[in-house]
């Protein structure tokens, strides 16, 4: 395994982060993100964590909303069993719906503090290394959000702060507002970035590089779309058949052209399409630790091998060539007209 620092911090993380969204899947309340038919249950997840730790992965990412907290419970259970706490870097998130009440969501001080306490309880840990806002909250004042996050760091319950999927202007505003008030700033951005969605190259990635913010992109394989298992006439895997969110993000003809290019390079190199797609993200400017998930142990082993795969300039050009600009995907942005109230 290769390692790097988490942006401009002194903390060292593996070049791959194990995404733990796949772990959970038991029945959940009707307000929660329910089972999609491809989750890994607690018993089967054990081998995933063993493989990751044995390979040198020390960075793990989950969120409170994943299977209504079950992912955090499973993640904490196995990491507490298999690893020393000071040897691993654990990340989780807050913002999504965690109950039927009006305050069981968002980025108010009330929900952030409660959300952190509940995540620590489920993880069975005294602190999280990276606490991230899952999305921007258009209802909560950003000052309230940033001050609440800062108080968690000062209380010793959080080591670093991170954010996920928003507009560059929003992230820039948050960075500079925190600096002006002497609050702890965001140290990582978990953004949507892969070969089929490169719009982050316009503003967010340059902003993060300039500010020394770690880039830990989600969905580097486009939710499995770039693994060579998705076909124009229909998916071949169980997840591809039930993952409606992926169909909202990908599956255009241009996306399939990119996937075809990835497969062609993979076949020529004698490696998997997943390794090529992940190696491309790893070699992109500013990347710290792409977040990878798996539902099968062989998938995880395959992705770990991608760390040592170096693409040539010609191979990079080949997989990038089909790309065409996309609309914003992965987060919601208000129009200028709606912000002006008209």
C-alpha positions in Angstrom: 0.0 0.0 0.0 1.1 3.6 -0.7 0.5 6.4 1.7 0.2 10.2 1.6 -0.8 13.0 4.0 -4.4 14.1 4.4 -4.0 17.5 2.6 -2.1 20.0 4.7 -2.3 18.0 7.9 0.2 15.8 9.5 -2.0 12.7 9.4 -1.0 9.9 7.0 -3.6 8.0 5.1 -3.5 5.1 2.6 -3.9 6.0 -1.1 -7.2 4.0 -1.0 -10.0 4.7 1.5 -12.4 1.8 2.1 -16.0 3.1 1.7 -18.3 1.3 4.0 -21.7 2.2 2.5 -22.1 -1.4 1.3 -22.2 -2.7 4.9 -25.6 -3.0 6.5 -28.8 -3.9 4.7 -31.1 -5.2 7.5 -34.6 -3.7 7.5 -34.6 0.0 8.3 -37.3 2.5 9.2 -39.3 4.0 6.3 -37.6 7.3 6.6 -34.2 5.8 6.1 -32.1 4.8 3.1 -33.4 1.2 2.8 -31.9 -2.0 1.5 -31.3 -1.9 -2.2 -30.6 -5.6 -2.6 -26.8 -5.5 -2.8 -25.7 -4.7 0.7 -23.2 -6.9 2.6 -24.4 -8.2 6.0 -22.4 -7.9 9.2 -21.1 -11.5 9.1 -19.9 -11.3 5.5 -18.3 -7.8 6.1 -15.7 -9.3 8.4 -13.5 -10.6 5.6 -13.7 -7.2 3.8 -12.2 -5.4 6.8 -9.5 -8.1 7.3 -8.5 -7.8 3.6 -8.3 -4.1 3.8 -6.3 -3.9 7.0 -3.9 -6.7 5.8 -3.3 -4.8 2.6 -2.3 -1.7 4.6 -5.5 0.4 4.2 -5.8 2.6 7.3 -8.5 5.0 6.1 -12.2 4.1 6.4 -15.3 6.2 5.4 -18.9 5.7 6.4 -21.9 8.0 7.2 -24.8 8.0 9.7 -27.4 7.6 6.9 -25.9 4.4 5.4 -28.5 1.8 6.3 -29.8 4.1 9.1 -26.6 3.7 11.1 -25.9 0.1 10.5 -22.8 0.8 8.5 -21.3 2.8 11.3 -22.1 0.0 13.7 -20.5 -2.7 11.5 -17.5 -0.4 10.7 -16.9 0.3 14.4 -17.4 -3.3 15.4 -14.7 -4.7 13.1 -12.2 -1.8 13.4 -12.4 -2.0 17.2 -11.8 -5.8 17.0 -9.1 -5.8 14.3 -7.1 -2.6 14.6 -5.5 -0.2 17.1 -7.5 3.0 17.2 -4.4 5.2 16.8 -3.4 3.2 13.7 -6.5 4.0 11.7 -8.3 7.0 10.3 -12.1 6.9 10.6 -14.4 9.2 8.7 -18.2 9.6 9.0 -20.7 12.2 7.9 -23.7 14.2 9.1 -26.6 16.0 7.3 -29.0 13.4 6.0 -32.3 12.2 7.4 -31.8 10.2 10.6 -35.4 10.2 11.9 -39.0 11.3 11.3 -38.7 14.6 13.2 -38.0 18.0 11.5 -34.7 18.3 13.5 -33.4 14.8 12.6 -31.6 16.2 9.5 -29.6 19.2 8.3 -26.7 21.2 9.5 -28.2 23.1 12.5 -26.1 23.1 15.7 -28.8 20.9 17.3 -28.5 18.2 14.6 -24.7 18.3 14.2 -24.0 17.9 17.9 -26.6 15.1 18.3 -25.4 13.5 15.0 -21.8 13.3 16.2 -22.8 11.9 19.6 -24.9 9.2 17.9 -22.2 8.4 15.4 -19.7 7.9 18.2 -22.1 5.7 20.0 -22.6 3.5 17.0 -18.9 3.4 16.1 -18.1 2.7 19.8 -15.3 5.3 19.6 -14.4 8.3 21.6 -13.6 10.5 18.5 -13.7 10.4 14.8 -10.7 11.5 12.8 -12.7 13.2 9.9 -16.2 14.5 10.4 -17.8 15.6 7.2 -20.9 17.5 6.2 -22.6 15.2 3.7 -24.2 17.9 1.6 -24.8 21.7 1.9 -27.8 22.7 4.0 -29.7 25.6 2.3 -31.7 26.2 5.5 -29.1 26.4 8.2 -26.9 29.6 8.4 -23.4 28.6 7.4 -22.0 30.4 10.4 -24.1 28.2 12.7 -22.8 25.1 10.9 -19.2 26.1 11.0 -19.3 27.1 14.7 -20.9 23.9 15.7 -18.3 21.8 13.8 -15.5 23.9 15.4 -16.9 23.2 18.9 -16.7 19.4 18.2 -13.0 19.7 17.3 -12.3 21.8 20.4 -14.2 19.3 22.6 -11.9 16.5 21.3 -14.7 14.5 19.6 -13.4 15.3 16.1 -9.8 15.6 14.8 -10.5 17.2 11.4 -13.4 18.5 9.4 -14.4 17.7 5.9 -17.2 18.4 3.4 -18.8 16.6 0.4 -20.2 17.6 -3.0 -21.1 21.2 -3.2 -20.4 24.2 -5.5 -16.9 25.6 -5.4 -18.3 29.0 -4.4 -20.0 27.4 -1.4 -16.8 25.6 -0.3 -14.7 28.7 -0.8 -17.2 30.7 1.3 -17.0 28.2 4.1 -13.2 28.1 4.0 -12.7 31.8 4.3 -15.5 32.3 6.8 -13.9 29.8 9.1 -10.5 31.5 8.7 -12.0 34.9 9.5 -13.6 33.6 12.7 -10.7 31.5 13.9 -12.7 28.3 13.5 -11.2 25.0 12.3 -11.4 24.8 8.5 -12.3 21.9 6.3 -9.3 19.7 5.5 -10.9 17.4 3.0 -13.4 17.4 0.2 -15.2 14.2 -0.7 -16.4 15.1 -4.2 -18.0 13.3 -7.1 -15.2 12.5 -9.6 -14.5 9.7 -12.1 -13.9 9.3 -15.8 -17.6 9.8 -16.6 -18.0 12.9 -14.4 -15.1 15.3 -14.6 -16.9 18.6 -14.1 -15.0 19.0 -10.8 -11.9 19.8 -12.8 -13.4 23.3 -13.6 -13.4 24.8 -10.1 -13.6 22.5 -7.1 -10.4 20.5 -7.7 -8.2 23.6 -8.5 -9.7 25.3 -5.4 -8.8 22.4 -3.2 -5.2 22.1 -4.6 -4.7 25.8 -4.1 -6.0 25.6 -0.5 -4.2 22.4 0.4 -7.5 20.5 0.9 -7.3 16.7 0.5 -9.4 15.3 -2.3 -11.1 11.9 -1.4 -13.5 11.5 -4.3 -16.6 9.2 -4.0 -17.7 6.9 -6.7 -14.3 6.7 -8.6 -15.7 3.7 -10.5 -19.0 5.5 -11.2 -20.9 3.1 -8.9 -19.6 0.1 -10.8 -20.4 1.6 -14.3 -16.7 1.6 -15.2 -16.0 -2.0 -14.3 -17.1 -3.4 -17.6 -20.2 -5.1 -16.2 -22.8 -2.6 -17.4 -24.3 -3.1 -20.9 -26.4 -0.8 -23.0 -29.2 -3.4 -23.0 -29.1 -3.8 -19.2 -26.8 -4.4 -16.3 -25.4 -7.8 -15.4 -24.9 -7.4 -11.7 -27.5 -7.4 -9.0 -26.5 -3.9 -7.9 -26.8 -2.6 -11.5 -30.3 -3.9 -11.7 -31.6 -2.1 -8.6 -29.3 0.9 -8.2 -31.6 3.6 -9.5 -29.3 6.4 -8.3 -26.6 5.2 -10.6 -29.0 5.4 -13.5 -29.6 9.0 -12.7 -25.9 9.8 -12.8 -24.6 7.7 -15.6 -25.8 5.4 -18.5 -25.8 8.0 -21.3 -24.4 6.9 -24.7 -21.3 9.1 -24.0 -20.8 7.3 -20.7 -20.9 4.0 -22.4 -18.2 5.2 -24.9 -16.0 6.0 -22.0 -16.6 2.7 -20.4 -15.7 1.0 -23.7 -12.5 2.9 -23.8 -11.6 1.8 -20.3 -12.3 -1.9 -21.2 -10.1 -1.6 -24.3 -7.1 -0.3 -22.3 -7.7 -2.9 -19.6 -7.7 -5.7 -22.2 -4.5 -4.4 -23.8 -2.8 -4.2 -20.4 -4.2 -7.6 -19.1 -5.8 -6.0 -16.1 -9.4 -5.3 -15.0 -11.4 -2.4 -16.2 -12.0 -1.4 -12.5 -8.2 -1.2 -12.0 -7.8 1.1 -15.1 -10.6 3.4 -14.0 -9.3 3.6 -10.4 -5.7 4.1 -11.6 -6.8 7.1 -13.6 -8.3 8.7 -10.6 -5.2 8.0 -8.5 -3.0 9.7 -11.1 -5.2 12.7 -11.4 -3.8 16.0 -10.0 -4.5 16.6 -6.3 -6.0 13.2 -5.5 -5.4 11.9 -2.0 -7.4 8.8 -1.4 -10.3 7.7 -3.7 -13.1 6.0 -1.7 -13.7 2.5 -3.0 -16.4 0.1 -2.0 -17.0 -3.6 -2.8 -19.7 -6.2 -2.3 -17.4 -9.1 -2.9 -14.0 -9.9 -1.5 -12.5 -10.5 -5.0 -13.6 -7.0 -6.0 -11.8 -5.4 -3.1 -8.6 -7.4 -3.8 -8.8 -6.2 -7.4 -9.1 -2.6 -6.5 -6.2 -2.8 -4.0 -4.0 -3.9 -6.9 -4.8 -0.7 -8.8 -2.6 1.3 -6.5 0.5 -0.1 -8.3 -0.9 0.3 -11.8 0.6 3.3 -13.7 -1.2 4.3 -16.9 0.8 5.7 -19.8 0.2 9.1 -21.4 -1.4 7.4 -24.4 -3.7 5.3 -22.2 -4.8 8.3 -20.2 -5.5 10.1 -23.5 -7.5 7.1 -24.8 -9.9 6.9 -21.8 -10.3 10.7 -21.6 -11.0 11.3 -25.2 -14.7 10.4 -25.4 -15.6 12.7 -22.5 -18.3 15.4 -23.1 -19.4 18.1 -20.6 -22.1 17.1 -18.2 -24.7 18.9 -16.1 -24.1 19.0 -12.4 -24.6 15.5 -10.9 -24.3 14.3 -7.4 -25.6 17.4 -5.6 -28.2 20.1 -6.0 -27.5 23.7 -6.7 -30.1 26.5 -6.6 -30.4 28.8 -9.6 -29.4 32.4 -9.4 -33.1 33.3 -10.0 -34.2 31.2 -7.0 -31.5 32.7 -4.8 -32.8 36.2 -5.6 -36.3 35.1 -4.7 -37.8 35.5 -8.2 
